[in-house]
């Protein structure tokens, strides 16, 4: 069964950058669309970005468009989220999730999450 593990979270100042990675095992990630989601305290989980299984298309939430970039390396079985110009409102637990096929939702497999905190 596909397993996902996120890494790269941490504490960063406003305007800084982080790169999150999602590593897969137990399956070939190239068959899956991969999404990044986040959940802040007291808020519902929201979609951040999605990339198709081929890597040929991607989308972003309006709140992160122009600042975040999703990419994948199927040869390494990984997906990354480059996060630039970070804002305090980006603070959340970030999850990667996979769904077999071209769409990111509804996701079937989830990672454990990684904390991102943006604060001065």
N, C-alpha and C positions, 0 to 999 in steps of 0.2 A: 504494500500500500504506500502511496506517495506520502512522504513526510517533508515538511518545510521548516527551516530554521532561519530566523531573521538575525541580523547583526548590524552593528554600526551606530546604534543609538547612543545618546549621551547628552551632556550639558553643553550648550553653545550660546554665545552672546547674540543679541539681535543683529541681523545683517550677516551673520556667519553662515557656514555651510556644513552639511553632513552628507555622507553617502551611505545609504542603507543597502544591504545585500540580503538576498533570499536564496538560500542554498537548498537544493532538493536531493532527496535520496529515495530509493525504493521505486523509482519510476523515471521515465524519460520526459523531461520537462517540455521538450519541444512539441508535445502533443497537447499542451495545456495553454489556455489563456491565463494570464497572471494579473491579479489586481493588488493594489496597495490600498488599505483602509486605515482609518485612524479613529480613535475614540478618546475624547477628553472627559475629565470628571464631570458627571452630571449631564452629559450630552449623549445623543445617539451615535452609534457607529456610522461613519460616512465614508463613501468612496472617494479616494484621492486620485487614483490613476489606474489605467488598464492598458495592457499591451496584448495584442493578438498572438496566437501560437507561432505564427511565422515572423512576428516582429514587424510586419508591414504596416500596421496601423496602431495608433494609441490615442487615448483621450485623457483629459484632465478636468478636475473640478475647477470651476471658475476662480476659486480662492487661491489656487496654486499655479494656475496657468501662467507661463512665462518665467516661473521661478524653479519649478521642478521638472525633471526629465527622467522618464522611465526608459530602460533599455534591457536587452536580454542577450545572453551569450549561451546559446543552446549547446554548444560544444562543451562548455563548462557546467552546464545544468544550473545556471544562476540567472537571477533577475536583479537589477539594481534600480535604486531611486536616488538620483542626485538632487539634493535639496539646497538651493541657494537663496540668498537674501531672506533668511529665516526671520519670522516674526514671533512675538510671544504667543499669538493665537494659534501658531502651529504646534504648540505644546500638546502632546497626546501620546498614547501608546499606538504604535504603528504595527500593522499586521500585513503580511502577504498572504494571498489566498489563490488557489488554483481551481479551475474548472476545465474539464476535458472538452475541447472544442474551441470555438472562436469567441465566445462571450465570457466575460468575467463573472457575471451573476446569473443564477445563484451559485456562489462558490461552494465547492465540495470539501476541499482540503485547506486547513488553516495552520499557520505557524503560531508560536506561543506569544509573539509580540515583543517589541523592543521600545523602551521609553525614550522619547525625545523631549527635552526640556529646553526652551529658549528663554533665557533670562539674563539680565545684567547683574 
